[in-house]
Structures are given as C-alpha cells and as structure tokens.
Amino acid sequence: MDLELRHLRCLVAIVDAGTFTDAAIELGISQAAVSRNLMALEQVLGIRLLHRTSRAITPTTAGVHVLAQARLVLAAADNLVAEATSGHTSLRIGHPWSAMGRQTREFQRRWAARYPEVELQLIRTNSVTGGLAEGLCDIAVLRTAIDSKRFASAIVGHERRYVALAADDPWARRRSIRLGEIPQRIVLIDRRTGTTTPDLWPEAARPEFLPTRDIDDWLAIIAAGGGVGITPEGTTAQYRRDGVVFRPLRDAPPITVQMIWRRHDPHPSTHAAVALLTELYRRSS
C-alpha cells in the first residue's frame, strides 16, 4: 500500500475537527472512510498516530511529527494545483546576488502598476543560473555567462565595477581605485556565481584570490579587513553593510546584465519583464 494525499487529509481533518464525525462532514465523505484512511496511513507508516478516548482525540508523539509534515505536503500539493490551473498569476525572478541592482525598487513598483494580476517574487539563490535550472524561478537576472543551449537570454543593461573595501582601509579615503592596483591585495571571489575572474588581469600580474561561500560571507570578510572584492554596481545598491564601503574601479570593462529563461517553456510574462528592465537600465545610463 502506498501513501496517498487522502490519507494525510484525513489525519489533518480529524485533528482539526476534533472528531471522526466532524472530519467526515468537512471532507464530504463517510465516517467509515475517514477511519479507513487513518488506518491505512498508520499501516503505511507502521506507527500509531492518534490517542482516542471517549472525550478527545490527540496526536501521539509520532503523530505530532507526522501531522506537521502532512500539513507541509498538503500545502505544497495545493500550491502546485493552484499554479497549474489558475494560469500564471505570479512571476518568480531569481538572482544569485544583486537582483536588478539600482533598478530593483523601481522595477517592483512599475510591475505592480502595469501588471497587478501577476504577483512578482524575487528569489535569491546562489546558483549559476539564479535558481532557474533548479526550478526555483521562472526567469533569472545574471551577470555571468550562461548555457545558451539550455536557456534563452536578452541583454538588459550594463553596470560599472566597484571595489568593496573595509571602511578603515586606506583605499577607502580615495574616490576610485585603478584595476592595475588590485594585484597588491587579496581578492575575495565567489567561484560559482561571481563576476570577478583572473581574466581581468594579465597572467603575469594577477592578485591572490580567496574563495567565499556567498554574499554574506564575502561582506563579512571584507568588513574584517580580510581582503577586497570587485563587484557590479548592483551590489552597491542592494547590500549596505556596516564596515564596508564601495569605490568605483577604473580601467575595468563593464559587466553585462542579462535575463535568462527556459528556451522551450518561457513564462508568458517573460518579454514584459525583459522590456521593463531594459527600459529602466536605459533610463539610468
């Protein structure tokens, strides 16, 4: 016998309603069916889930844990059905670090005004596709190269590079830093999703690199004086951290900002999102 959603729905209904009779009424089935589903669930799991007395029904210790998991499973199932049957009523935009940078707030405001029927969700996932390959989002904003065979893309703008420094770093007193000066320092990088690579410098004049796990780790080490970072302008807008300052990096090529989506299954709002973000980057340039 396999575990089925109806088994979990009966368990939740019994606990919430307080009696088998009321659970049956809530579910629109017979009381006998409620009892059978509970018995089937207990048989599948091999544990007793409820204490039953003449006065009350309460979960066992194991039942408390199963009940919590059942609620999560049922909520996920309901969300799946709602998303599949109600059309695309939300748009999930993934990103590894900086979302849309300085354009983020304006993008959210304009999206809500133009497309109120499509809820916008921003999701940060430190993966090379911003969560797209993992199924966590519908489109993603990236500042690194992509797999063009799997994903379609559009360039929406460009951003300057900045140096992230500890606030008490001697360089923090300067208005800008030259790219050629960076090899004097340890450079913190994110090998998975970062935009800083050795190719920024000649092979004979490259800095020492120290890998970090994510944006929070990167900022914490910089604030403590453990190195400097090079990052897109978008990071300076999205992440304010005590002890960290940002200064423009001179002589460095700009970073390309692009949106990517599944080539064979694009979200209906993909092109609207691309058009809006392109418009915002163009206005700010």
Phi and psi in degrees as GROMACS dihedral restraints (atoms count N, CA, C in turn):
[ dihedral_restraints ]
;  ai    aj    ak    al  type     phi  dphi    fc
    3     4     5     6     1  -101.4    20    10
    4     5     6     7     1   154.3    20    10
    6     7     8     9     1   -71.6    20    10
    7     8     9    10     1   132.2    20    10
    9    10    11    12     1  -125.6    20    10
   10    11    12    13     1   155.8    20    10
   12    13    14    15     1   -60.7    20    10
   13    14    15    16     1   -34.2    20    10
   15    16    17    18     1   -64.3    20    10
   16    17    18    19     1   -29.8    20    10
   18    19    20    21     1   -64.3    20    10
   19    20    21    22     1   -45.4    20    10
   21    22    23    24     1   -67.7    20    10
   22    23    24    25     1   -38.4    20    10
   24    25    26    27     1   -63.5    20    10
   25    26    27    28     1   -36.7    20    10
   27    28    29    30     1   -68.3    20    10
   28    29    30    31     1   -42.3    20    10
   30    31    32    33     1   -58.9    20    10
   31    32    33    34     1   -48.5    20    10
   33    34    35    36     1   -62.9    20    10
   34    35    36    37     1   -42.8    20    10
   36    37    38    39     1   -64.6    20    10
   37    38    39    40     1   -39.2    20    10
   39    40    41    42     1   -62.7    20    10
   40    41    42    43     1   -47.6    20    10
   42    43    44    45     1   -66.1    20    10
   43    44    45    46     1   -43.8    20    10
   45    46    47    48     1   -70.2    20    10
   46    47    48    49     1   -39.0    20    10
   48    49    50    51     1   -81.2    20    10
   49    50    51    52     1   -29.4    20    10
   51    52    53    54     1    96.2    20    10
   52    53    54    55     1   -19.6    20    10
   54    55    56    57     1  -143.7    20    10
   55    56    57    58     1   158.7    20    10
   57    58    59    60     1   -65.8    20    10
   58    59    60    61     1   -36.9    20    10
   60    61    62    63     1   -62.5    20    10
   61    62    63    64     1   -47.9    20    10
   63    64    65    66     1   -68.5    20    10
   64    65    66    67     1   -33.5    20    10
   66    67    68    69     1   -64.3    20    10
   67    68    69    70     1   -40.2    20    10
   69    70    71    72     1   -63.4    20    10
   70    71    72    73     1   -41.0    20    10
   72    73    74    75     1   -64.3    20    10
   73    74    75    76     1   -43.1    20    10
   75    76    77    78     1   -64.0    20    10
   76    77    78    79     1   -38.5    20    10
   78    79    80    81     1   -86.9    20    10
   79    80    81    82     1   -13.9    20    10
   81    82    83    84     1    74.0    20    10
   82    83    84    85     1    30.5    20    10
   84    85    86    87     1  -129.3    20    10
   85    86    87    88     1   177.1    20    10
   87    88    89    90     1   -78.5    20    10
   88    89    90    91     1   159.8    20    10
   90    91    92    93     1   -63.9    20    10
   91    92    93    94     1   -35.2    20    10
   93    94    95    96     1   -62.9    20    10
   94    95    96    97     1   -38.4    20    10
   96    97    98    99     1   -66.1    20    10
   97    98    99   100     1   -37.5    20    10
   99   100   101   102     1   -60.9    20    10
  100   101   102   103     1   -46.4    20    10
  102   103   104   105     1   -61.8    20    10
  103   104   105   106     1   -42.6    20    10
  105   106   107   108     1   -64.0    20    10
  106   107   108   109     1   -41.6    20    10
  108   109   110   111     1   -65.3    20    10
  109   110   111   112     1   -39.0    20    10
  111   112   113   114     1   -66.0    20    10
  112   113   114   115     1   -43.7    20    10
  114   115   116   117     1   -62.0    20    10
  115   116   117   118     1   -41.3    20    10
  117   118   119   120     1   -62.8    20    10
  118   119   120   121     1   -41.3    20    10
  120   121   122   123     1   -64.2    20    10
  121   122   123   124     1   -42.7    20    10
  123   124   125   126     1   -65.7    20    10
  124   125   126   127     1   -34.5    20    10
  126   127   128   129     1   -68.7    20    10
  127   128   129   130     1   -42.0    20    10
  129   130   131   132     1   -62.8    20    10
  130   131   132   133     1   -42.0    20    10
  132   133   134   135     1   -85.0    20    10
  133   134   135   136     1   -21.9    20    10
  135   136   137   138     1    74.3    20    10
  136   137   138   139     1    25.7    20    10
  138   139   140   141     1  -141.3    20    10
  139   140   141   142     1   158.2    20    10
  141   142   143   144     1   -87.8    20    10
  142   143   144   145     1   134.5    20    10
  144   145   146   147     1  -106.2    20    10
  145   146   147   148     1   -26.5    20    10
  147   148   149   150     1  -131.1    20    10
  148   149   150   151     1   142.5    20    10
  150   151   152   153     1   -93.1    20    10
  151   152   153   154     1   126.4    20    10
  153   154   155   156     1  -118.8    20    10
  154   155   156   157     1   122.5    20    10
  156   157   158   159     1  -125.8    20    10
  157   158   159   160     1   178.2    20    10
  159   160   161   162     1   -69.7    20    10
  160   161   162   163     1   -17.5    20    10
  162   163   164   165     1  -105.7    20    10
  163   164   165   166     1   -30.5    20    10
  165   166   167   168     1  -154.6    20    10
  166   167   168   169     1   161.1    20    10
  168   169   170   171     1  -122.3    20    10
  169   170   171   172     1   121.6    20    10
  171   172   173   174     1  -131.7    20    10
  172   173   174   175     1   148.7    20    10
  174   175   176   177     1   -69.4    20    10
  175   176   177   178     1   146.3    20    10
  177   178   179   180     1   -73.2    20    10
  178   179   180   181     1   176.0    20    10
  180   181   182   183     1   -58.3    20    10
  181   182   183   184     1   -45.4    20    10
  183   184   185   186     1   -66.6    20    10
  184   185   186   187     1   -35.1    20    10
  186   187   188   189     1   -64.3    20    10
  187   188   189   190     1   -33.8    20    10
  189   190   191   192     1   -61.2    20    10
  190   191   192   193     1   -44.8    20    10
  192   193   194   195     1   -66.2    20    10
  193   194   195   196     1   -45.8    20    10
  195   196   197   198     1   -63.5    20    10
  196   197   198   199     1   -39.0    20    10
  198   199   200   201     1   -60.9    20    10
  199   200   201   202     1   -43.7    20    10
  201   202   203   204     1   -62.4    20    10
  202   203   204   205     1   -42.6    20    10
  204   205   206   207     1   -68.1    20    10
  205   206   207   208     1   -36.8    20    10
  207   208   209   210     1   -61.9    20    10
  208   209   210   211     1   -40.8    20    10
  210   211   212   213     1   -62.8    20    10
  211   212   213   214     1   -40.6    20    10
  213   214   215   216     1   -65.2    20    10
  214   215   216   217     1   -44.4    20    10
  216   217   218   219     1   -63.2    20    10
  217   218   219   220     1   -44.2    20    10
  219   220   221   222     1   -67.0    20    10
  220   221   222   223     1   -37.9    20    10
  222   223   224   225     1   -64.7    20    10
  223   224   225   226     1   -42.2    20    10
  225   226   227   228     1   -64.5    20    10
  226   227   228   229     1   -40.7    20    10
  228   229   230   231     1   -64.3    20    10
  229   230   231   232     1   -42.2    20    10
  231   232   233   234     1   -64.7    20    10
  232   233   234   235     1   -39.4    20    10
  234   235   236   237     1   -64.9    20    10
  235   236   237   238     1   -39.8    20    10
  237   238   239   240     1   -61.3    20    10
  238   239   240   241     1   -46.6    20    10
  240   241   242   243     1   -64.4    20    10
  241   242   243   244     1   -42.6    20    10
  243   244   245   246     1   -62.9    20    10
  244   245   246   247     1   -42.0    20    10
  246   247   248   249     1   -67.4    20    10
  247   248   249   250     1   -37.2    20    10
  249   250   251   252     1   -74.9    20    10
  250   251   252   253     1   -28.7    20    10
  252   253   254   255     1  -103.6    20    10
  253   254   255   256     1   -16.8    20    10
  255   256   257   258     1   -98.4    20    10
  256   257   258   259     1     6.9    20    10
  258   259   260   261     1    82.1    20    10
  259   260   261   262     1  -177.3    20    10
  261   262   263   264     1   -87.7    20    10
  262   263   264   265     1    88.7    20    10
  264   265   266   267     1   -95.2    20    10
  265   266   267   268     1     2.0    20    10
  267   268   269   270     1  -143.5    20    10
  268   269   270   271     1   155.0    20    10
  270   271   272   273     1  -128.9    20    10
  271   272   273   274     1   117.2    20    10
  273   274   275   276     1   -99.8    20    10
  274   275   276   277     1   118.7    20    10
  276   277   278   279     1  -109.0    20    10
  277   278   279   280     1   117.3    20    10
  279   280   281   282     1   -94.2    20    10
  280   281   282   283     1   159.8    20    10
  282   283   284   285     1  -162.9    20    10
  283   284   285   286     1   146.9    20    10
  285   286   287   288     1   -77.8    20    10
  286   287   288   289     1   -37.5    20    10
  288   289   290   291     1  -134.0    20    10
  289   290   291   292     1   -59.4    20    10
  291   292   293   294     1  -114.9    20    10
  292   293   294   295     1    11.1    20    10
  294   295   296   297     1    49.9    20    10
  295   296   297   298     1  -128.2    20    10
  297   298   299   300     1   -99.9    20    10
  298   299   300   301     1    16.8    20    10
  300   301   302   303     1    61.1    20    10
  301   302   303   304     1  -132.6    20    10
  303   304   305   306     1   -65.9    20    10
  304   305   306   307     1   -15.3    20    10
  306   307   308   309     1   -88.9    20    10
  307   308   309   310     1    -5.0    20    10
  309   310   311   312     1   -58.5    20    10
  310   311   312   313     1   -53.1    20    10
  312   313   314   315     1   -63.9    20    10
  313   314   315   316     1   -42.5    20    10
  315   316   317   318     1   -67.7    20    10
  316   317   318   319     1   -36.2    20    10
  318   319   320   321     1   -60.6    20    10
  319   320   321   322     1   -45.8    20    10
  321   322   323   324     1   -62.0    20    10
  322   323   324   325     1   -43.5    20    10
  324   325   326   327     1   -65.9    20    10
  325   326   327   328     1   -46.7    20    10
  327   328   329   330     1   -68.6    20    10
  328   329   330   331     1   -35.6    20    10
  330   331   332   333     1   -62.8    20    10
  331   332   333   334     1   -46.4    20    10
  333   334   335   336     1   -61.0    20    10
  334   335   336   337     1   -34.8    20    10
  336   337   338   339     1   -75.3    20    10
  337   338   339   340     1   -38.9    20    10
  339   340   341   342     1   -85.1    20    10
  340   341   342   343     1   -35.0    20    10
  342   343   344   345     1  -130.3    20    10
  343   344   345   346     1    63.2    20    10
  345   346   347   348     1   -62.5    20    10
  346   347   348   349     1   -20.0    20    10
  348   349   350   351     1   -81.3    20    10
  349   350   351   352     1    -9.2    20    10
  351   352   353   354     1  -117.4    20    10
  352   353   354   355     1   106.8    20    10
  354   355   356   357     1   -69.6    20    10
  355   356   357   358     1   132.6    20    10
  357   358   359   360     1   -96.5    20    10
  358   359   360   361     1   131.2    20    10
  360   361   362   363     1  -128.4    20    10
  361   362   363   364     1   128.0    20    10
  363   364   365   366     1  -101.8    20    10
  364   365   366   367     1   129.2    20    10
  366   367   368   369     1  -127.7    20    10
  367   368   369   370     1   118.3    20    10
  369   370   371   372     1   -92.8    20    10
  370   371   372   373     1   121.7    20    10
  372   373   374   375     1  -138.7    20    10
  373   374   375   376     1   121.5    20    10
  375   376   377   378     1   -81.9    20    10
  376   377   378   379     1    66.4    20    10
  378   379   380   381     1  -124.3    20    10
  379   380   381   382     1   162.1    20    10
  381   382   383   384     1   -65.9    20    10
  382   383   384   385     1   -19.1    20    10
  384   385   386   387     1  -110.1    20    10
  385   386   387   388     1    13.4    20    10
  387   388   389   390     1    64.9    20    10
  388   389   390   391     1    20.9    20    10
  390   391   392   393     1    97.5    20    10
  391   392   393   394     1    -3.5    20    10
  393   394   395   396     1   -68.0    20    10
  394   395   396   397     1   -47.0    20    10
  396   397   398   399     1   -64.2    20    10
  397   398   399   400     1   -28.6    20    10
  399   400   401   402     1   -83.8    20    10
  400   401   402   403     1    -4.1    20    10
  402   403   404   405     1    79.4    20    10
  403   404   405   406     1    15.9    20    10
  405   406   407   408     1   -86.9    20    10
  406   407   408   409     1   -12.8    20    10
  408   409   410   411     1  -147.2    20    10
  409   410   411   412     1   170.2    20    10
  411   412   413   414     1   -96.2    20    10
  412   413   414   415     1   -36.6    20    10
  414   415   416   417     1  -141.2    20    10
  415   416   417   418     1   164.8    20    10
  417   418   419   420     1  -139.5    20    10
  418   419   420   421     1   151.1    20    10
  420   421   422   423     1  -103.2    20    10
  421   422   423   424     1   122.1    20    10
  423   424   425   426     1  -127.9    20    10
  424   425   426   427     1   157.2    20    10
  426   427   428   429     1  -126.6    20    10
  427   428   429   430     1    18.8    20    10
  429   430   431   432     1  -130.0    20    10
  430   431   432   433     1   172.1    20    10
  432   433   434   435     1   -66.8    20    10
  433   434   435   436     1   155.0    20    10
  435   436   437   438     1  -127.0    20    10
  436   437   438   439     1   169.1    20    10
  438   439   440   441     1   -86.4    20    10
  439   440   441   442     1   100.4    20    10
  441   442   443   444     1   -70.3    20    10
  442   443   444   445     1   -14.1    20    10
  444   445   446   447     1   -75.7    20    10
  445   446   447   448     1   -34.5    20    10
  447   448   449   450     1   -90.1    20    10
  448   449   450   451     1   -33.5    20    10
  450   451   452   453     1  -127.4    20    10
  451   452   453   454     1   145.5    20    10
  453   454   455   456     1   -90.7    20    10
  454   455   456   457     1   158.8    20    10
  456   457   458   459     1  -151.5    20    10
  457   458   459   460     1   163.6    20    10
  459   460   461   462     1  -147.1    20    10
  460   461   462   463     1   134.0    20    10
  462   463   464   465     1   -76.8    20    10
  463   464   465   466     1   127.3    20    10
  465   466   467   468     1  -109.6    20    10
  466   467   468   469     1   -16.7    20    10
  468   469   470   471     1   175.7    20    10
  469   470   471   472     1  -175.0    20    10
  471   472   473   474     1  -136.0    20    10
  472   473   474   475     1   152.3    20    10
  474   475   476   477     1  -132.9    20    10
  475   476   477   478     1   146.2    20    10
  477   478   479   480     1   -72.5    20    10
  478   479   480   481     1   159.6    20    10
  480   481   482   483     1   -94.2    20    10
  481   482   483   484     1   145.2    20    10
  483   484   485   486     1  -127.0    20    10
  484   485   486   487     1   156.1    20    10
  486   487   488   489     1  -101.8    20    10
  487   488   489   490     1   130.2    20    10
  489   490   491   492     1   -97.6    20    10
  490   491   492   493     1   128.6    20    10
  492   493   494   495     1  -133.3    20    10
  493   494   495   496     1   156.3    20    10
  495   496   497   498     1   -65.1    20    10
  496   497   498   499     1   143.6    20    10
  498   499   500   501     1   -60.5    20    10
  499   500   501   502     1   -26.4    20    10
  501   502   503   504     1   -98.3    20    10
  502   503   504   505     1    11.0    20    10
  504   505   506   507     1   -69.5    20    10
  505   506   507   508     1   139.5    20    10
  507   508   509   510     1   -55.1    20    10
  508   509   510   511     1   -34.0    20    10
  510   511   512   513     1   -67.9    20    10
  511   512   513   514     1   -20.2    20    10
  513   514   515   516     1   -64.3    20    10
  514   515   516   517     1   -18.9    20    10
  516   517   518   519     1   -82.1    20    10
  517   518   519   520     1    -6.7    20    10
  519   520   521   522     1   -93.8    20    10
  520   521   522   523     1   159.5    20    10
  522   523   524   525     1   -81.9    20    10
  523   524   525   526     1   -28.1    20    10
  525   526   527   528     1  -157.7    20    10
  526   527   528   529     1   166.1    20    10
  528   529   530   531     1  -126.3    20    10
  529   530   531   532     1   143.1    20    10
  531   532   533   534     1   -88.4    20    10
  532   533   534   535     1   145.0    20    10
  534   535   536   537     1   -57.7    20    10
  535   536   537   538     1   -38.1    20    10
  537   538   539   540     1   -67.7    20    10
  538   539   540   541     1   -14.5    20    10
  540   541   542   543     1   -84.9    20    10
  541   542   543   544     1   -21.5    20    10
  543   544   545   546     1   -58.8    20    10
  544   545   546   547     1   -36.1    20    10
  546   547   548   549     1   -59.4    20    10
  547   548   549   550     1   -11.6    20    10
  549   550   551   552     1   -71.1    20    10
  550   551   552   553     1   -15.8    20    10
  552   553   554   555     1  -119.1    20    10
  553   554   555   556     1   165.1    20    10
  555   556   557   558     1   -81.3    20    10
  556   557   558   559     1   131.7    20    10
  558   559   560   561     1  -110.0    20    10
  559   560   561   562     1   123.6    20    10
  561   562   563   564     1   -84.6    20    10
  562   563   564   565     1   132.1    20    10
  564   565   566   567     1  -135.7    20    10
  565   566   567   568     1   156.9    20    10
  567   568   569   570     1  -109.3    20    10
  568   569   570   571     1   108.3    20    10
  570   571   572   573     1   -66.3    20    10
  571   572   573   574     1   -24.1    20    10
  573   574   575   576     1   -79.8    20    10
  574   575   576   577     1   -49.6    20    10
  576   577   578   579     1  -127.7    20    10
  577   578   579   580     1     2.9    20    10
  579   580   581   582     1   -73.3    20    10
  580   581   582   583     1   158.0    20    10
  582   583   584   585     1   -98.3    20    10
  583   584   585   586     1    -5.3    20    10
  585   586   587   588     1   -96.4    20    10
  586   587   588   589     1   121.6    20    10
  588   589   590   591     1  -131.1    20    10
  589   590   591   592     1   163.9    20    10
  591   592   593   594     1   -59.1    20    10
  592   593   594   595     1   -22.4    20    10
  594   595   596   597     1   -64.3    20    10
  595   596   597   598     1   -10.4    20    10
  597   598   599   600     1   -69.8    20    10
  598   599   600   601     1   -19.5    20    10
  600   601   602   603     1  -124.6    20    10
  601   602   603   604     1   157.0    20    10
  603   604   605   606     1   -60.2    20    10
  604   605   606   607     1   150.0    20    10
  606   607   608   609     1   -57.8    20    10
  607   608   609   610     1   -32.3    20    10
  609   610   611   612     1   -84.8    20    10
  610   611   612   613     1    -4.0    20    10
  612   613   614   615     1  -137.1    20    10
  613   614   615   616     1    55.4    20    10
  615   616   617   618     1  -104.6    20    10
  616   617   618   619     1   148.2    20    10
  618   619   620   621     1   -77.1    20    10
  619   620   621   622     1   172.2    20    10
  621   622   623   624     1   -82.5    20    10
  622   623   624   625     1   134.8    20    10
  624   625   626   627     1  -108.1    20    10
  625   626   627   628     1   141.8    20    10
  627   628   629   630     1  -125.5    20    10
  628   629   630   631     1   115.6    20    10
  630   631   632   633     1   -71.7    20    10
  631   632   633   634     1   146.6    20    10
  633   634   635   636     1  -126.7    20    10
  634   635   636   637     1   166.4    20    10
  636   637   638   639     1   -85.8    20    10
  637   638   639   640     1   -41.7    20    10
  639   640   641   642     1  -163.5    20    10
  640   641   642   643     1  -174.5    20    10
  642   643   644   645     1   -61.8    20    10
  643   644   645   646     1   -38.8    20    10
  645   646   647   648     1   -67.2    20    10
  646   647   648   649     1   -42.6    20    10
  648   649   650   651     1   -63.3    20    10
  649   650   651   652     1   -44.0    20    10
  651   652   653   654     1   -57.9    20    10
  652   653   654   655     1   -49.4    20    10
  654   655   656   657     1   -65.7    20    10
  655   656   657   658     1   -40.0    20    10
  657   658   659   660     1   -63.8    20    10
  658   659   660   661     1   -42.0    20    10
  660   661   662   663     1   -69.4    20    10
  661   662   663   664     1   -39.7    20    10
  663   664   665   666     1   -63.0    20    10
  664   665   666   667     1   -45.2    20    10
  666   667   668   669     1   -59.4    20    10
  667   668   669   670     1   -31.4    20    10
  669   670   671   672     1   -85.6    20    10
  670   671   672   673     1     1.6    20    10
  672   673   674   675     1    81.3    20    10
  673   674   675   676     1    18.8    20    10
  675   676   677   678     1   -82.4    20    10
  676   677   678   679     1     0.7    20    10
  678   679   680   681     1   157.9    20    10
  679   680   681   682     1  -177.9    20    10
  681   682   683   684     1  -118.7    20    10
  682   683   684   685     1   163.8    20    10
  684   685   686   687     1  -128.4    20    10
  685   686   687   688     1   153.6    20    10
  687   688   689   690     1  -119.0    20    10
  688   689   690   691     1   129.3    20    10
  690   691   692   693     1  -149.3    20    10
  691   692   693   694     1   157.8    20    10
  693   694   695   696     1   -65.7    20    10
  694   695   696   697     1   158.4    20    10
  696   697   698   699     1   -56.4    20    10
  697   698   699   700     1   -30.8    20    10
  699   700   701   702     1   -57.0    20    10
  700   701   702   703     1   -34.2    20    10
  702   703   704   705     1   -65.3    20    10
  703   704   705   706     1   -36.0    20    10
  705   706   707   708     1   -65.3    20    10
  706   707   708   709     1   -26.7    20    10
  708   709   710   711     1   -86.3    20    10
  709   710   711   712     1   -33.7    20    10
  711   712   713   714     1   -87.0    20    10
  712   713   714   715     1   -26.3    20    10
  714   715   716   717     1  -128.7    20    10
  715   716   717   718     1   101.6    20    10
  717   718   719   720     1   -98.6    20    10
  718   719   720   721     1   124.6    20    10
  720   721   722   723     1  -135.0    20    10
  721   722   723   724     1   129.1    20    10
  723   724   725   726     1   -56.5    20    10
  724   725   726   727     1   133.4    20    10
  726   727   728   729     1    91.2    20    10
  727   728   729   730     1    -0.9    20    10
  729   730   731   732     1  -125.4    20    10
  730   731   732   733     1   133.2    20    10
  732   733   734   735     1  -125.1    20    10
  733   734   735   736     1   158.5    20    10
  735   736   737   738     1  -121.0    20    10
  736   737   738   739     1   136.5    20    10
  738   739   740   741     1  -130.5    20    10
  739   740   741   742     1   141.2    20    10
  741   742   743   744     1   -58.4    20    10
  742   743   744   745     1   142.8    20    10
  744   745   746   747     1  -101.9    20    10
  745   746   747   748     1   115.4    20    10
  747   748   749   750     1   -82.3    20    10
  748   749   750   751     1   155.8    20    10
  750   751   752   753     1    68.3    20    10
  751   752   753   754     1    14.4    20    10
  753   754   755   756     1  -107.8    20    10
  754   755   756   757     1   142.3    20    10
  756   757   758   759     1   -66.4    20    10
  757   758   759   760     1   148.2    20    10
  759   760   761   762     1   -69.3    20    10
  760   761   762   763     1   166.1    20    10
  762   763   764   765     1  -103.8    20    10
  763   764   765   766     1   133.2    20    10
  765   766   767   768     1   -83.1    20    10
  766   767   768   769     1   130.0    20    10
  768   769   770   771     1  -104.5    20    10
  769   770   771   772     1   128.5    20    10
  771   772   773   774     1  -137.1    20    10
  772   773   774   775     1   156.5    20    10
  774   775   776   777     1  -106.3    20    10
  775   776   777   778     1   140.8    20    10
  777   778   779   780     1  -127.2    20    10
  778   779   780   781     1   154.6    20    10
  780   781   782   783     1  -153.6    20    10
  781   782   783   784     1   167.6    20    10
  783   784   785   786     1   -68.4    20    10
  784   785   786   787     1   124.0    20    10
  786   787   788   789     1   -60.0    20    10
  787   788   789   790     1   -38.2    20    10
  789   790   791   792     1  -101.5    20    10
  790   791   792   793     1     0.5    20    10
  792   793   794   795     1  -148.9    20    10
  793   794   795   796     1    62.8    20    10
  795   796   797   798     1   -72.8    20    10
  796   797   798   799     1   146.4    20    10
  798   799   800   801     1   -66.9    20    10
  799   800   801   802     1   142.8    20    10
  801   802   803   804     1   -57.9    20    10
  802   803   804   805     1   -24.6    20    10
  804   805   806   807     1   -93.9    20    10
  805   806   807   808     1     7.4    20    10
  807   808   809   810     1   -56.5    20    10
  808   809   810   811     1   -52.4    20    10
  810   811   812   813     1   -69.5    20    10
  811   812   813   814     1   -29.3    20    10
  813   814   815   816     1   -65.7    20    10
  814   815   816   817     1   -41.1    20    10
  816   817   818   819     1   -66.4    20    10
  817   818   819   820     1   -43.1    20    10
  819   820   821   822     1   -61.1    20    10
  820   821   822   823     1   -45.7    20    10
  822   823   824   825     1   -62.6    20    10
  823   824   825   826     1   -42.2    20    10
  825   826   827   828     1   -67.1    20    10
  826   827   828   829     1   -45.5    20    10
  828   829   830   831     1   -68.0    20    10
  829   830   831   832     1   -37.0    20    10
  831   832   833   834     1   -61.2    20    10
  832   833   834   835     1   -42.9    20    10
  834   835   836   837     1   -59.7    20    10
  835   836   837   838     1   -43.5    20    10
  837   838   839   840     1   -68.4    20    10
  838   839   840   841     1   -41.7    20    10
  840   841   842   843     1   -65.6    20    10
  841   842   843   844     1   -38.1    20    10
  843   844   845   846     1   -65.3    20    10
  844   845   846   847     1   -39.1    20    10
  846   847   848   849     1   -68.3    20    10
  847   848   849   850     1   -30.8    20    10
  849   850   851   852     1   -87.4    20    10
  850   851   852   853     1    -9.9    20    10
